[in-house]
Amino acid sequence: MKKMEKTTRFARTLLATVAGLTVAGLAQAGEVEVLHWWTSGGEAKAASALKATLQAKGHTWKDFAVAGGGGDSAMTVLKSRVVSGNAPAAAQIKGPSLQEWAAEGVLANIDDVAKAEKWDSVLPPVVANVMKYKGSYIAAPVNVHRVNWLWANPEVFKKAGAKVPTTWDEFFVSAEALKKAGIIPVAHGGQPWQDFTTFESVALGVGGTDFYKKALVQLDQGTLKSATMDKVLETFRKVKGYTDKNAAGRDWNLATAMVIKGEAGMQLMGDWAKGEFIAAGKVPGKDFTCAAAPGTAKAFTFNVDSFAMFKLKNEANVKAQKDLAAAIMSTDFQEVFNLNKGSIPVRLNMDLAKFDDCAKLSSKDFVDTAKSASLVPSVAHGMAVPSAAAGAIQDAVSQFWNSDKMSVAEAKAKIASAAMAK
């Protein structure tokens, strides 16, 4: 019965989202084929909201869903489709990969939609620039995930007599108190992307925004080889000492479950972890704490999902594609989608009345850091540098994390060398 009520509520939400949309252009109705990998839970619901919006405009939605959370399988399928001259209308692509696809000459210019919908005034420039190629929009952003979060179990902290840390010095004091109380201080999944998610939060918290930009976005060799990088690596290795011996290979959601159950005190992870707490019936501010990773309260590492728009020949389908781009950035869709996804709207002027306290804090910090130039792209999640360099740096960081014998100097040299990968 509860499941039926929940489905009904969601159906009503979708109807509310599409209410008022006209079906007056039915004569120009086209088909929009969308490649994505939102195939589970809230992600699938979020995708269905977009489908409903397009159908309300009279268009046909053709789902091109490829399972596999990271999207690797989807990219393989997409490449073969594009090479054969049969590209979908839109595909889930993000970060520097957008520019790589645009350079191939296969993406459509959607400046007319962006201008009509005033995207430049509702998107932070650092996000808008990722969506552009040579100054023109070629993709529509869907949401913002904050990566530099610390999730904590307040009951466990109370038991240990510890406080949720705001600096790295406080982090290690709290970690020691949790350890003495017989609790695993840090829940971690030993996979390269998780190691790097932790690393970039340490780099941002220890080195600051300017260091992060120079080292991990601009890949400046002098900064990568600096004394500040020594301190980052030393702090990073110290965090490893407070994880458990079974961390290797653990999925991120299983690490989150350790915090939910009180087996571990805290986890450094993006805001998709919030979905696990919510699914377990936990309430933000009461059953779990969301805080910026130590030392990063005035900074924000972002991971933005987006849809690249491919060049099409059929005029009706081009119209459907432009309607899709406009719908993605609409306030109605941004609300419905992000409530289901656990992320926050990418628009800066949104009403967040329906969002929880963690989302409201994230949105406030997103707006503030956009103004203060402390909004930075996540390297771990493909937003900052070309894939070859990102992969090589991630591998070097993981090698250091997993090897007690590798010195800080060796790790620093490996990372600097990896940054030059093409």
C-alpha positions as CSV (number, residue, x, y, z in Angstrom):
1,M,0.0,0.0,0.0
2,K,2.8,2.4,1.0
3,K,4.6,1.7,-2.3
4,M,1.4,2.4,-4.2
5,E,1.0,5.7,-2.3
6,K,4.6,6.7,-3.1
7,T,4.1,5.9,-6.8
8,T,0.9,8.0,-6.8
9,R,2.7,10.9,-5.2
10,F,5.5,10.7,-7.7
11,A,3.0,10.6,-10.6
12,R,1.3,13.7,-9.1
13,T,4.7,15.5,-9.0
14,L,5.3,14.7,-12.6
15,L,1.9,16.0,-13.6
16,A,2.7,19.2,-11.6
17,T,6.0,19.5,-13.5
18,V,4.5,19.3,-16.9
19,A,1.3,21.3,-16.0
20,G,1.0,24.4,-18.1
21,L,3.3,23.1,-20.8
22,T,1.6,23.6,-24.2
23,V,1.2,20.9,-26.8
24,A,0.7,23.6,-29.4
25,G,3.6,22.6,-31.7
26,L,2.3,19.1,-32.2
27,A,2.7,19.6,-36.0
28,Q,6.4,20.0,-35.4
29,A,6.6,17.1,-32.9
30,G,9.8,15.1,-33.2
31,E,11.6,12.2,-31.6
32,V,14.3,12.7,-29.0
33,E,16.6,9.8,-28.4
34,V,18.6,10.1,-25.1
35,L,21.6,8.1,-24.0
36,H,22.0,7.9,-20.3
37,W,22.9,5.4,-17.5
38,W,20.3,6.4,-15.0
39,T,18.8,3.0,-14.6
40,S,18.3,2.5,-10.9
41,G,16.1,3.9,-8.1
42,G,15.9,7.7,-7.9
43,E,17.9,8.1,-11.1
44,A,15.3,6.2,-13.1
45,K,12.5,8.3,-11.6
46,A,14.5,11.5,-12.4
47,A,14.9,10.4,-16.0
48,S,11.1,9.7,-16.2
49,A,10.4,13.3,-15.2
50,L,12.4,14.5,-18.2
51,K,10.5,12.1,-20.5
52,A,7.2,13.4,-19.2
53,T,8.2,17.0,-19.8
54,L,9.1,16.2,-23.5
55,Q,6.0,14.2,-24.1
56,A,3.9,17.1,-22.8
57,K,5.3,19.1,-25.7
58,G,4.1,16.5,-28.1
59,H,7.5,14.8,-28.8
60,T,8.3,11.1,-28.7
61,W,11.0,10.0,-26.1
62,K,13.2,7.1,-27.2
63,D,15.1,5.8,-24.2
64,F,18.7,4.8,-24.8
65,A,19.7,3.6,-21.3
66,V,22.9,1.7,-20.9
67,A,23.4,0.2,-17.4
68,G,26.7,0.8,-15.6
69,G,27.0,3.6,-13.0
70,G,30.2,5.1,-14.3
71,G,29.1,5.4,-17.9
72,D,32.0,3.5,-19.5
73,S,29.7,1.0,-21.3
74,A,27.5,3.9,-22.5
75,M,30.5,5.7,-24.0
76,T,31.6,2.6,-25.9
77,V,28.1,2.2,-27.4
78,L,28.0,6.0,-28.2
79,K,31.3,6.0,-30.0
80,S,30.1,3.2,-32.4
81,R,26.8,5.0,-33.0
82,V,28.5,8.4,-33.8
83,V,31.1,6.7,-36.1
84,S,28.3,5.0,-38.0
85,G,26.5,8.4,-38.5
86,N,23.6,7.4,-36.2
87,A,24.1,9.7,-33.2
88,P,21.3,10.1,-30.6
89,A,19.8,13.5,-30.0
90,A,21.5,13.8,-26.6
91,A,24.0,11.8,-24.5
92,Q,25.1,12.0,-20.9
93,I,28.7,13.4,-21.1
94,K,30.5,15.7,-18.7
95,G,33.6,17.7,-18.0
96,P,36.5,18.0,-20.5
97,S,35.0,15.1,-22.5
98,L,32.4,17.6,-23.8
99,Q,35.2,19.6,-25.4
100,E,36.8,16.4,-26.8
101,W,33.5,15.4,-28.5
102,A,32.9,19.0,-29.7
103,A,36.4,19.1,-31.3
104,E,35.3,16.1,-33.4
105,G,32.6,18.4,-35.0
106,V,29.7,16.1,-33.9
107,L,28.0,18.4,-31.4
108,A,25.2,20.9,-32.1
109,N,25.4,24.6,-31.2
110,I,22.5,25.4,-28.8
111,D,23.3,29.1,-28.2
112,D,19.8,30.1,-29.4
113,V,18.2,28.0,-26.5
114,A,20.7,29.3,-24.0
115,K,20.1,32.9,-25.0
116,A,16.3,32.6,-24.9
117,E,16.5,30.9,-21.5
118,K,19.2,33.3,-20.2
119,W,21.6,30.6,-19.2
120,D,24.6,32.9,-18.8
121,S,22.8,34.8,-16.0
122,V,21.6,31.7,-14.0
123,L,24.8,29.6,-14.3
124,P,28.1,30.3,-12.5
125,P,30.7,31.1,-15.2
126,V,32.9,28.2,-14.1
127,V,30.0,25.8,-14.8
128,A,28.8,27.6,-18.0
129,N,32.4,27.4,-19.4
130,V,32.4,23.6,-19.1
131,M,29.2,23.5,-21.2
132,K,30.7,25.6,-24.0
133,Y,33.1,24.9,-26.8
134,K,34.8,27.9,-28.4
135,G,32.3,30.2,-26.6
136,S,29.1,28.4,-27.7
137,Y,26.9,26.1,-25.6
138,I,27.0,22.4,-26.8
139,A,25.5,20.8,-23.6
140,A,22.9,21.4,-20.9
141,P,23.8,21.0,-17.3
142,V,21.4,18.9,-15.1
143,N,22.6,19.1,-11.5
144,V,25.4,19.7,-9.1
145,H,26.9,17.1,-6.8
146,R,29.2,18.5,-4.1
147,V,32.2,16.1,-3.6
148,N,33.9,17.7,-0.6
149,W,31.5,16.4,2.1
150,L,32.2,14.7,5.4
151,W,29.4,12.4,6.7
152,A,29.2,11.6,10.4
153,N,27.2,9.6,12.8
154,P,26.4,12.0,15.7
155,E,25.5,9.2,18.2
156,V,28.8,7.5,17.7
157,F,30.7,10.8,18.1
158,K,28.8,11.4,21.3
159,K,29.7,8.0,22.6
160,A,33.4,8.7,21.9
161,G,33.2,12.2,23.4
162,A,34.4,13.7,20.0
163,K,33.1,16.6,17.9
164,V,32.6,16.7,14.1
165,P,35.8,18.2,12.8
166,T,36.2,21.4,10.8
167,T,40.0,21.3,10.4
168,W,42.4,18.4,9.7
169,D,44.0,18.8,13.2
170,E,40.5,18.4,14.7
171,F,39.9,15.4,12.3
172,F,42.8,13.5,13.8
173,V,41.8,14.3,17.3
174,S,38.3,13.0,16.6
175,A,39.6,10.0,14.8
176,E,41.8,9.1,17.8
177,A,38.8,9.4,20.2
178,L,36.7,7.2,17.9
179,K,39.5,4.6,17.7
180,K,39.8,4.5,21.5
181,A,36.0,4.0,21.8
182,G,36.4,0.9,19.6
183,I,34.8,2.5,16.5
184,I,36.4,2.5,13.1
185,P,37.1,6.2,12.6
186,V,36.9,6.5,8.8
187,A,34.7,4.3,6.6
188,H,36.5,3.9,3.2
189,G,36.2,1.8,0.1
190,G,39.6,1.0,-1.3
191,Q,39.0,1.7,-5.0
192,P,41.1,4.2,-7.0
193,W,38.3,6.7,-7.5
194,Q,37.4,6.6,-3.8
195,D,41.1,7.1,-2.8
196,F,41.2,10.1,-5.1
197,T,37.9,11.5,-3.8
198,T,39.6,11.6,-0.3
199,F,42.8,13.0,-1.8
200,E,41.2,16.0,-3.5
201,S,39.4,16.9,-0.3
202,V,42.7,16.7,1.6
203,A,44.4,18.8,-1.1
204,L,41.7,21.4,-0.9
205,G,41.6,21.5,2.9
206,V,45.4,21.5,3.4
207,G,46.5,23.6,0.4
208,G,43.5,25.9,-0.2
209,T,41.7,26.8,-3.4
210,D,44.6,28.4,-5.2
211,F,46.8,25.4,-4.6
212,Y,44.0,23.1,-5.7
213,K,43.5,25.0,-9.0
214,K,47.2,25.2,-9.8
215,A,48.0,21.6,-8.9
216,L,45.0,19.6,-9.9
217,V,43.3,21.8,-12.6
218,Q,46.2,23.6,-14.3
219,L,48.6,20.7,-13.5
220,D,51.3,23.2,-12.8
221,Q,54.6,21.3,-12.3
222,G,56.0,23.7,-9.7
223,T,52.9,23.4,-7.5
224,L,52.8,19.6,-7.9
225,K,56.4,19.4,-6.7
226,S,56.0,22.0,-3.9
227,A,56.4,21.7,-0.1
228,T,52.6,22.1,0.2
229,M,52.2,18.9,-1.8
230,D,54.4,17.2,0.8
231,K,52.0,18.3,3.5
232,V,49.0,17.1,1.5
233,L,50.5,13.7,1.0
234,E,51.5,13.4,4.6
235,T,48.0,14.3,5.8
236,F,46.5,11.9,3.2
237,R,48.6,9.0,4.4
238,K,47.6,9.8,8.0
239,V,43.9,9.5,7.1
240,K,44.7,6.0,5.8
241,G,45.8,5.0,9.2
242,Y,42.3,5.4,10.6
243,T,40.6,3.2,8.0
244,D,40.0,-0.5,8.6
245,K,42.0,-3.4,7.2
246,N,38.9,-4.6,5.2
247,A,38.6,-1.4,3.2
248,A,40.3,-2.7,0.0
249,G,37.8,-3.1,-2.8
250,R,34.8,-2.1,-0.7
251,D,32.0,-0.2,-2.6
252,W,31.3,3.3,-1.5
253,N,27.7,2.6,-0.4
254,L,28.9,-0.2,1.8
255,A,31.3,2.3,3.5
256,T,28.3,4.6,3.9
257,A,26.4,1.8,5.5
258,M,29.1,1.4,8.1
259,V,28.5,5.0,9.2
260,I,24.7,4.5,9.2
261,K,25.0,1.4,11.4
262,G,27.5,3.1,13.8
263,E,30.3,0.7,12.9
264,A,32.3,3.7,11.7
265,G,32.3,7.4,12.7
266,M,32.7,9.3,9.4
267,Q,33.2,9.1,5.7
268,L,34.6,11.5,3.1
269,M,32.3,11.1,0.1
270,G,30.2,13.1,-2.4
271,D,26.5,13.9,-1.7
272,W,25.3,10.8,-3.4
273,A,26.1,9.2,0.0
274,K,23.1,11.2,1.4
275,G,20.8,9.0,-0.6
276,E,21.9,6.0,1.4
277,F,21.1,7.7,4.7
278,I,17.7,8.8,3.4
279,A,16.9,5.3,2.0
280,A,17.7,3.9,5.5
281,G,15.1,6.3,7.0
282,K,17.7,8.6,8.6
283,V,17.0,12.3,9.1
284,P,19.7,14.9,8.3
285,G,20.8,16.9,11.4
286,K,19.4,14.2,13.7
287,D,20.6,10.8,12.6
288,F,23.5,11.9,10.5
289,T,25.6,15.1,10.1
290,C,26.7,16.6,6.7
291,A,29.6,19.0,6.9
292,A,32.2,20.3,4.5
293,A,35.4,18.2,4.5
294,P,37.9,19.6,7.0
295,G,39.3,23.0,6.0
296,T,37.0,23.3,2.9
297,A,33.9,25.1,4.3
298,K,34.5,28.0,2.1
299,A,35.2,26.0,-1.0
300,F,33.2,23.6,-3.2
301,T,34.3,20.8,-5.5
302,F,31.6,20.2,-8.1
303,N,30.6,17.3,-10.2
304,V,28.0,18.3,-12.8
305,D,26.0,15.9,-14.9
306,S,25.1,17.2,-18.4
307,F,23.7,16.2,-21.7
308,A,25.7,16.9,-24.9
309,M,23.5,17.7,-27.9
310,F,24.5,15.9,-31.1
311,K,24.1,17.3,-34.7
312,L,20.8,16.0,-36.2
313,K,19.4,16.4,-39.8
314,N,15.7,16.0,-39.2
315,E,14.1,19.4,-38.5
316,A,11.4,18.1,-36.2
317,N,14.0,16.2,-34.2
318,V,16.1,19.3,-33.9
319,K,13.1,21.1,-32.5
320,A,12.6,18.3,-30.0
321,Q,16.3,18.4,-29.1
322,K,16.1,22.2,-28.4
323,D,12.9,21.6,-26.3
324,L,14.9,19.0,-24.4
325,A,17.7,21.4,-23.7
326,A,15.3,24.1,-22.5
327,A,13.4,21.5,-20.3
328,I,16.6,20.4,-18.6
329,M,17.3,23.9,-17.4
330,S,13.7,24.7,-16.4
331,T,13.0,25.4,-12.7
332,D,10.3,22.7,-12.6
333,F,12.6,19.9,-13.9
334,Q,15.6,21.1,-11.9
335,E,13.5,20.7,-8.7
336,V,11.9,17.3,-9.5
337,F,15.1,15.8,-10.9
338,N,17.4,16.9,-8.0
339,L,14.9,15.9,-5.3
340,N,15.0,12.4,-6.7
341,K,18.8,12.3,-7.4
342,G,20.0,13.7,-4.1
343,S,22.0,16.5,-5.8
344,I,21.1,20.2,-6.0
345,P,19.9,22.4,-8.9
346,V,22.6,23.9,-11.1
347,R,20.6,27.1,-11.5
348,L,21.5,29.8,-9.0
349,N,18.0,31.3,-8.5
350,M,16.0,28.2,-7.3
351,D,13.4,28.0,-4.5
352,L,14.7,25.2,-2.2
353,A,11.7,24.9,0.1
354,K,11.3,21.2,-0.7
355,F,14.9,20.3,-0.2
356,D,16.6,19.0,3.0
357,D,19.1,20.8,5.2
358,C,22.1,19.2,3.6
359,A,20.9,20.3,0.2
360,K,20.2,23.9,1.4
361,L,23.7,24.1,2.9
362,S,25.2,22.7,-0.3
363,S,23.3,25.2,-2.4
364,K,24.3,28.2,-0.2
365,D,27.9,27.2,-0.4
366,F,27.6,26.7,-4.2
367,V,26.3,30.2,-4.6
368,D,28.8,31.7,-2.2
369,T,31.8,29.9,-3.7
370,A,30.7,30.9,-7.3
371,K,30.9,34.5,-6.2
372,S,34.3,34.1,-4.4
373,A,36.0,32.0,-7.1
374,S,36.3,29.1,-4.7
375,L,34.0,26.8,-6.8
376,V,36.4,24.2,-8.3
377,P,35.9,21.1,-10.5
378,S,36.3,17.6,-9.1
379,V,39.3,15.8,-10.7
380,A,38.1,12.5,-9.3
381,H,34.8,12.8,-11.1
382,G,36.0,13.8,-14.5
383,M,35.3,17.6,-14.3
384,A,38.8,19.1,-14.4
385,V,41.4,17.6,-16.7
386,P,41.5,15.4,-19.8
387,S,40.8,11.7,-19.1
388,A,44.4,10.5,-19.7
389,A,46.0,12.8,-17.2
390,A,43.1,12.3,-14.7
391,G,43.5,8.5,-14.9
392,A,47.3,8.6,-14.5
393,I,47.2,10.9,-11.5
394,Q,44.5,8.8,-9.9
395,D,46.6,5.7,-10.3
396,A,49.7,7.4,-8.8
397,V,47.6,8.6,-5.8
398,S,46.2,5.1,-5.3
399,Q,49.7,3.5,-5.4
400,F,50.8,5.8,-2.6
401,W,47.6,5.1,-0.6
402,N,48.2,1.4,-0.9
403,S,51.9,1.3,-0.3
404,D,53.4,1.9,3.1
405,K,56.9,1.8,1.5
406,M,56.5,4.6,-1.0
407,S,57.9,7.8,0.3
408,V,56.2,11.2,0.0
409,A,59.0,12.3,-2.4
410,E,58.5,9.3,-4.6
411,A,54.7,9.9,-4.7
412,K,55.1,13.5,-5.5
413,A,57.4,12.7,-8.4
414,K,54.9,10.1,-9.7
415,I,52.0,12.5,-9.5
416,A,53.9,15.3,-11.3
417,S,54.9,12.8,-14.0
418,A,51.4,11.5,-14.3
419,A,50.1,15.0,-14.8
420,M,51.9,15.1,-18.2
421,A,50.1,12.1,-19.6
422,K,48.4,12.7,-23.0
